Amino acid sequence: MLQFDISDVTREGVGVCCQLMVGQSSVPHYQQLEEFTARLAPGEVNQTLLLLYLAVFSVHVPKRLRVFLVSIPGPNPAHWPAGPSLAQSLGQHGDLEALQLPRSWLDPLSLKRALEGNSPKHLSFSRCPALWPQVFQSLLEGGVRDATQLSSLNLSGINQVLYSECRSVEDHLVPGTISRLAVSCSKIKHLNLMHTHYHHEHSSELGGETHLCGSLAKFRQLRSLTLPACALSDGLNTHHTSVNNTSPSPLFLGLKKGPRLGFQNYKPGSDPSLSGDSTSGLAQLLASCSLLETLEIIGPGFVSALPRLEPCSRVSVEPRGMCAWARGVGDAHLASLEALPRLHRLTLAGLPGVLRGTGLIQLTRQCKDLKVLSLANMGSLKIMNYFPALLDTIKQCTQLQELRLEQPYLNANASFFEALSSCSHLQRLCLISRSGTFDASATETFMERCLQVVMCHMFMGGTLVGCRTLQKALLDRFSNERAALSVVIYPLQHEDLPSVIRDIPLTLLDRITLFQSHVAQPPHLSPL
């Protein structure tokens, strides 16, 4: 087996854990190779090094190769001319178990040849829009030997087109196609549909369009799922919109606030259909997939403020590329998630429709075993309206082990850390806030109370001196008691942030510090 992570060689060095050394990338050393896994950090040097390891594939493809997973970040991965040869060889041997390639390495014909005669268990076509038709053709029309063996499928961004009002319907997920996929690949446990779109339309006709969630409900064995936020919406409430758009009396012009389309107020215990926040589509999914343990709901256009190897993005505080369907997903939808008693890991990101956070309180009241919680850009990005609800939510998460919180105006004050101290099992904490503040004394008291915390990463506002002072205080006080302690406190918008990130252990970056999906990823990249 060959498995290695290539980091930025100019600053981090190269991390290699395999049976090969640099200079051994020749045919004799690849004879017994069964698994090839490589994951790169950004940088052309890293891609050059990877291609050196792959040079032998142009001459000879190991006959026992059954796992080939290569991940290259960025929009333009280096071209690899041996891709078609690899695909043909994989198709001939018939032992393929897992496949992930950069989008420029395979064309539809090569993918078809690679899958023919195989019964793969893990497939990832993240950010590969050109392969969209061929993927479904192979899985639905006999292009693989046994589609029921597939347990993990990553289609993140496979139909990715920058959202616009003129977005073609062909770019959306089709419920009928997903239903067929559920029949053909009946044993899928992990499904990732991040960076896709689905816009349900209201229909009064008999036999109207099935909701996407109704199609997803047919995946009865699902354990982890990632969805775009718009997939939860039952459609734009046209009646509510038309009522609110009626012209007011001239006497009141200038005195009445305009309607906020897509945002609804939700009261716990109320009927969502009466408040305009219908969750009937989502209810179908939750009723049939009650065994879900990991759920990620990510709004279109969401981009984390914490970068990998470049300075913090100073983009507009308003979400870009956000569709009206995603804006309508709010507290009522979050409250519905209480129907998942086995939920262990929950990620919610880029959901402007969450106003007060009451849905968080309701779901955590029922989901007692929640161990990992990641919240990012919830509600308004100009003021943190759901902060009171967040405190109540945290107090109810008594089994929580990891918390990642990203919000522009987070105030990590004494009340926040007091609530966090209720999580006696907490091990890892990551706070990210462009204009946020923290209470140094409260942070130290929290670390003293929560004895299992071995990671505290805070990228917020404040001065460099203040951040370094708190970091040093925490390390000096707790390092002896906690051997694996990692404390990083640094201003989010400081120009030297990339060098600080490079020094953080890669396992922690992947697990929690950097925002990324953990569904349908290669096993060594999935923390759960």
N, C-alpha and C positions, 0 to 999 in steps of 0.2 A: 504494500500500500504506500502511495505517495500522497502526503498531505502537508501543505505548508501555507503560511500566511506571509505575503510580501508587504511589508510596510515601507514607509518612505526611506529609501536607502541612504539618502543624504543626511537625515537627521536621526532616524530610529534604528538603522541597521536592517538586516534581513533576518526574519525569524523562520527557521527551517526545522521541521520535525518530520523526518522521513528516513527512508533507507538509502537515499541517494545524496551525494554531495555535489557541489558545483564542480563541473568537469566530468561527471559521470553520466551525463545525458546522452548515452549512446545505446545502440541496439542491445548489446549483451546485458546491460544493467536493467533493461525494461522487459526482459523475457517473462518474468513472473508477475509483472505489474497487473493488479486487479482494480485498484482504485486510484484515480488522479483527482485531487481536490486542490484548487488554488483560489485564493481570495486576495485581491490587490487593494492597496490604498492608492489614492490619486498620484499620478506622476508618470511621465514617459519612460523614466529609467526603470520603473517597476515592470512596465509592460515589456520592455526589451529583455529583462531578465527572465520573465515568464516564457517568452518566445524561444529563448535558449533551451529551456527545459523541454519545450514542445518540438524542437527541431527534428528530433528522431521520428516523430509521427509522420513526417513527410516521406520517410523511407520505409518505416515499418510500424504497423499498429499492433500492439500486444494482443495475442489471441484470447487472453483471459480477462481483458479489460471489461468490467461490468458497471463501473461507476466513473463518470466523467463530469465533474462540476467545476466550472470556471466562472468567476465573477470579477468583472472589471468595471469600476465606477466611471461616471462621466458619459457624455452623449456620443463620443466618437472613439470607441475602443479600436485598438490597432487591428488591422486586417491580418487574418491567419489563412494563408492559401491552402493549408492541408485540411481545412474543415470538411470539404466534400469527401475526401478520401477517408477521413475518420467516420463520417456518417455511413458510407457504403460498407465499411468494415464492421461497424456495430450492427448493421442490419443483417449481414451475412452470418455473424457468430450467434446471434439470438440469445445472448445472455445479459442484455442491458437491464440494469436495475434502476439507475438514476442518471438523469441528464440535465445539465444546465450550461448554456453557452451564451456568450455575448451576442447581441443581435446582428452584428456584421459578419458573424462566422458561418451562418447557415442561411440558405435560401429555402423556399418552400419545397423544392424538389429534393434537396439534400435531407431535410427533416423527414420527408416521407420515406426515404430510403433507410434512414436511421431507425425509424420506429417499426418498419415492416419486420415481421417475424419475431418481435420482442414482446415481453409482458412487463413493462416498467412499473416500478413501485413509486418512484418520485420523478416528477417532471416540473421544470421551472422555465417559463417563457416570459419572465419579467422584462418589460420594456422592449418587447419584440412585436410591434404592430404588424410588420410585414408577414409574420407567420400566423396571424389570426385565423384566416380561412383554413389553412392546412392543419392546424392543431385540431380543430373540431372535425374536419373531414377524417383525419386518422383515427380519432377516438370514437366517432359516431358511425363510421361506415366501414369498419373492419380493417382499418389500417394498422392495427396492432393485433398480436396473436390472442391476447386475453386482456381485455380492458378492465375486467373485474379485479385484477391484481393491483391496480393503481390505488394508492392510499393517500398520496400527497400531490396536489396540483397547484402551482403558482401561476396565475394569469394576471398578475399585477401590471397594469399599464399596457396590456396587450392590445387594447383598442384605443390607446392614449392619443387624443387630439386636443390641442388647447381649446378649452371651452369658449364658446361664443353663442350668441343668440341664434346664429345661423348654423349651429352644429347639426350635422346630418343625422337622421334617425338611424342610419346604418352603423353609426359609431356607438350606439347604445347596446347594452346587454339585452338579449331577447329571451323572455321567459320560456318560450317554447324550446329553444335550443338548450337552455339550462335543464329543462325537464328531461330532455332526451339524454343529456349528459348524466343525469342522476340515475337513469335506467341502465345505461351502458357501463358506467363506472360506479357501480352500486356500493363499493367498499371504501370510497373516499372518506378519509377522516380529517384531512387538513386541506382547506380551500382558501386561497387568497385572491380577492377581486379588487384590491386596492387600486386607485387611480383609474377606475372604470366609471361608467355613468349608466344610470337607469332612471328614466323619468316616467312614472306611472301616470296615466291619464284617466280621469273619471269617465265612466261609461255607464249609461243607464240601459244600454241594450242588453238583452238576454244573451248570456254567454260572452260577455265582454272580456277584454284582455285579462289574463291571469296575472296577478301581482308577482313580481320577481321573487319575493319572499315565499310565496306559495310554491314556486318551483324549487327553491332551495330547501324547502321543508321535506322534499323527497329524498334528500341525503340523510337518511335515518341514522347513520353511524358517525356523523360529524362530531369531532371533538374540539376543533379550532377553526375559526372563521374570521376573515377580514372583509369588510364591506365598505363601499363608499356611502357617505351619509345620505345621499339622495335616494339610495335604494330602500331606505326605511319609510320614505314618504308615501302616503296614499294618493298624492297628487295635489295640485294647487286647488285651494278652496275657492272656486270661482264665484259661488254664491256669496261667501263672506266678503270677497273682494268687491263684487258689484255693489253690495249694500253700502259698504264704506266709501265707495267712490261716487255716490250720488251727490249732486251739487248742493251745498248748503245754502241757506238763505243769505242774500247779500249783506244782511245786517251783521252776520257773524263772520264774514270773511276777514281773515287776519287774526281771529280770536280762537280758532279751532285748529288743533294740531292735525297734521295730515296722517293718514293711516300708515301703519308700519306693516307692510305686506310681508307675510311669511313668518311673523313673530306672533305667538299667542301666549296668553297668560294661562298657566296651568295650576290648579289647586289640587293638592293631594286628596285622593278619595273621590274626585269628581269623575264624571263620565267623559272620557276624551272626545267622543264623537260629538258631544254637545258643545264643547269649547272650541271645536274646529281643529283639534289635534288628533284626528283619527289615526289609530294604530292597528287597524284590522289586518293590514298586510303583514306587519311585524308579528302580530299575534299568531298567525299561521306558522311562521318559522319557529317561534318559541315553543308552541304546543308540540311540534313534531321533533324538535331537536333539543330536548330538555337535558341531554347529556353533554351539552357544550361546556367545555372547561376554559376555553380561551376565546375571547371576543374582542375584535378591534373594529371600531367605527371611526372612519377618518374622512373629514370633509374635503371635497375637491379643492385644489389650490393650496392646501395647507403646506407650509414650509417651516421647519423648525428654525429658531433664531440661532441655534448652536451649530456651527459648521464643523466640517471635519478638518480641513487643513487650510482654510482661508478665513479672513477676518469676519466678524459678525455682520450679517446682512442688515443694512439700515433701510429696509423697504417700508412702504406705507403700512400703517397699523391696520388698515382695512384689508380683509382677505381678498385675494385676487382669484379670478376664475370661479367664484362661488355662484352656484346656480340657485334659483329660487326654491327648488325642491329641497336642497340641502339646508337652506335657511329655515325651512318649516319644521325641521327635526329639533325637538326641544325636550322639556322636562317630562312630558307625558310619555315620550318614547323611552327615556331613561328609566322611568318608573316601571315600565312594562318588563324591563329586564329582570325584575324580581322573580320572574318565572323560571330562572335558571339557578336552581339550588346548588349545582355543582360548579358554578363559576369560580375559577381560581385566579384568572388573569383578565383584566379589563383595561382597554385602551380607548380613550375618547379624545379626539383631536379635531380642531377646526369646526366647532359646532356653535355658530353665532346665535342659533335659536334657543339656546339654553339661557334663560334669563335669571332665575333665582336659585337654581340648583336643587329645588325640592325633589326632583326625580332621583338625584344622587342619594339623598337621605332615605328615600323609600326603597331603592334597590339594595343598598348596603344593610338595611334592616333585615332583609330576607336572605341575602347572599352572605352567610356567616363565614364561609371558608375562603373569602377573597384574600389572596396572598400578594398579588402584584397589581398595583393601580398606577396608571399613567394618564394624566389629564393635561391637555395643552390647548390654549386659545379657546376657552369656553366662554360663550356669551360675548359681551362687548369687550373690545380690546383697549378701550379708553378708560374704563373703570371696571374694577373687579366686583360686579354685582353679587356674585354667588359666594363671596367669602364667608358670610355667616353659615350658609349651608355646608360649605366645605369643612368647617370646624366640626359641625355635628356629624358629618359623614366620616371624618377621620376617627372620631371617638368611637364609632360603631365598628370600625375595622380592627377588631382585636387580634386577628390572625395575620395582619398585614406584615409582609417581610420586605417589600420594596415599594417605594413611592417616588414617582417622577412627576414633578409639577412644573409646567411652563406657562407663564402668564405675564404679560408686559408690566402690570402694576401690582405685583404680589408684595404684600407687606408681611414678611416673616417676623412678626412681633412676638411678644410674650404669650399672647393668647394662642397664636398658631403653634408654638412649640409646646405649650401646655397641653393642647389637644393631641399633638403628635406623641407626647409622652405616654398616652393611653395605649399606644401600640408597642407592647412589651416585647414582641417578637421581631420588631423592625431591625433589618440588617443593612439595608442600602437606601440612601436618601439622595435625591438629585433635584435641586431647585434652579430654575432658569428664568430670569426676568430682566428685560431690557431696562426698565426703570424701577426695579424693585429695591426694597430696603430690607435689612435684617437687623435683629437685636443680638449683639455679640454675647451679652450676658445670658440671654435666654437660650441661645444656641449651646453654650457651654453647659448650662443646667440640663438641657435635653440630653446631651451626650452622657452626662453623669447618670441620668435616670435610666436610659435605654442601654443596657449593658451589652446587647448583642450587635449594636451598630458598628460595622467595620468599614463603611464607606459613607463619606459625607462630601458631596460635591455641590458647590453653590456658585453659580455664575450670575451675578446680579449687578445692581448699581453700587454706589459707594466708591471710596477712594482706594487706590492700590495699597496704601499704607494700612488702612483699616482692614482690608481683606487679608493681607499678609500677617498682620498682628493676630487676628483670630485664628488663621490657619496654624501659625506657630504655637499658639496657646493650646489648641486642641491636640496637636501632635505631641507636644512636650508632656501634656498631662495624661494622655490615654495610650500612647504607642507601646509602652511597656506592658500594659494589660491586654492589649489587642494586637497581636503580632502582625496580622494582615491589614492593619488599618490604613485606609487611603483617604486623605483629606486634601481637597483642592478647593480653595476659595479665591475667586479672581473676578475682576470687573468684566462683564460680558462684552463691552464694546472697546476694551483695551486692544491696541494694535498688536501686542505680543501674545494674544490669546492662542493663536495657532501653535506656537512653540510649547505652550502649557499643555494643550490637548495632546500633543505628540508624546509627552512624558507620562501620560496616563496609561496604565496597563490595558492592552487591547481587549482583554476579556471584559473589563468593566465598561469600556466604551461601547462594545457591542451589546452588552447585557442591558444597560440602563441609561448611560450618560448621553449617548447619541440617539436621537429618535429614529426608530426603524421598526418595521414589522417583524414579528417573530413567528408568523404563521406560514406553514408550508415552506420553510427554509431547510437547507441541508441539516441533518441531525446535529452536527458539531456547532452550528450557529444558533440553534434553538435552545434557550436556557431551560425550558420546561419540556 
